[in-house]
Amino acid sequence: MKKYLVLGLAALLLTTVLSPETALAGGRGNGNGKPSDSGASLTVTPATVAAWGGTYVVTGSGFNAGQTVHFSVSEPGCCIAFNVAADATGNVSFSRTAGFPGTYKVDAYQWNGRKSVLMATVSFSVVEP
C-alpha cells in the first residue's frame, strides 16, 4: 500500500512540474512530432556558432501576437526551457551562449485551446572554435 502511495505521489508531482510541452506530448504539432501548419518559423544566426562562449540569436515570426511562446532548447550538455512573449506582430527573439559543440535543437510551442502545440523548430551545429 505504501509503495503505491509513493508511486502515485511521484506521478502527480511529475505531471505538475513538467512543462506543458512535456506533459501534453501526445497533443503537440500535427501528431507526428513535426510542427503544426501554423506558419511560424525560427532562424538562428550566425550561420556558424563557436562552442565554449559563442553567442547565437534565435528569431521567430508567425506566432500568435501578444501570447507567450514556450521554448525548449536541447543542447549536448542538457537542456533548458523558458518563455518569451511574442510582440504585437507575432515576432520573438532571444540570445544564448553556446557551451559544448554538437547539434542544438530549439522547439517553440504555444497554447491552442487546451493543448500545447509545436509551432516551429530549428536545429543547428555548434563547432569547436
BELFENPE-V676275 format. One record per pair of residues at least 12 apart in sequence whose C-alpha atoms are under 8 Angstrom apart, sorted by the first residue. I is the first residue (numbers start at 1). GAP is how many residues later the second one is. D is the distance in whole Angstrom. If there is no record, write none. Layout:
i: <I:I>
gap: <GAP:GAP>
d: <D:D>
This chain:
i: <20:20:21:21:21:21:24:24:27:27:27:28:28:28:28:29:29:29:34:35:35:35:35:35:36:36:36:36:37:38:38:38:39:39:39:40:40:40:40:40:40:41:41:41:41:41:41:42:42:42:42:42:42:42:43:43:43:43:44:44:44:44:44:44:45:45:48:48:48:49:49:49:49:50:50:50:50:50:50:51:51:51:51:51:51:51:51:52:52:52:52:52:52:52:53:53:53:54:54:54:55:55:55:55:56:56:56:56:57:57:57:57:58:58:58:59:59:59:59:60:60:60:61:61:61:62:62:62:63:63:63:63:63:63:64:64:64:65:65:65:65:65:65:66:66:66:66:66:66:67:67:67:67:68:68:68:68:68:69:69:69:69:69:69:69:69:70:70:70:70:70:70:71:71:71:71:71:71:72:72:72:73:73:73:73:74:74:74:75:75:75:75:75:76:76:76:76:76:77:77:98:100:101:101:101:101:102:102:102:103:103:103:103:104:104:104:104:105:105:105:105:106:106:106:107:107:107:107:108:108>
gap: <95:96:88:95:96:97:91:92:88:89:90:87:88:89:90:88:89:90:84:82:83:84:85:86:81:82:83:84:82:24:25:81:23:24:80:20:21:22:23:79:80:19:20:21:78:79:80:16:17:18:19:78:79:80:15:16:17:79:12:13:14:15:78:80:12:13:77:78:79:49:76:77:78:48:51:76:77:78:79:47:48:49:50:75:76:77:78:45:46:47:48:49:76:77:44:45:46:43:44:45:40:41:42:43:39:40:41:42:36:37:38:39:35:36:37:32:33:34:35:31:32:33:29:30:31:27:28:29:23:27:28:29:47:56:22:26:46:21:22:23:24:25:26:19:20:21:22:23:24:18:19:20:43:15:16:17:18:42:14:15:16:17:23:39:40:41:12:13:14:38:39:40:12:13:35:36:37:38:34:35:36:31:32:33:34:30:31:32:25:27:28:29:30:24:25:26:27:28:22:23:28:26:24:25:26:27:23:24:25:20:21:22:23:19:20:21:22:16:17:18:19:15:16:17:12:13:14:15:12:13>
d: <8:6:7:6:8:8:7:7:6:7:7:7:6:5:5:5:4:7:7:8:5:5:5:7:7:6:5:7:8:7:8:6:6:8:8:7:6:4:5:6:6:5:6:6:8:5:7:7:6:4:7:6:6:6:6:5:6:7:7:6:5:7:8:7:5:7:7:7:7:7:7:5:6:7:8:6:5:6:5:5:5:6:5:6:5:5:6:8:6:5:6:8:8:8:5:5:6:6:5:8:7:6:4:6:6:6:6:7:7:6:4:7:6:6:6:7:6:4:7:6:5:6:6:4:6:8:5:7:7:5:6:8:8:8:7:5:8:6:6:5:5:4:7:6:5:5:5:8:7:6:6:8:8:6:6:4:6:7:6:5:6:6:8:6:6:5:6:5:7:6:5:6:6:8:7:6:5:6:6:5:7:7:6:5:7:6:5:6:8:8:7:5:7:6:7:6:7:7:8:6:7:8:7:5:5:6:6:5:7:7:6:5:6:6:5:6:7:7:6:4:7:6:5:6:8:6:4:7:5:6>
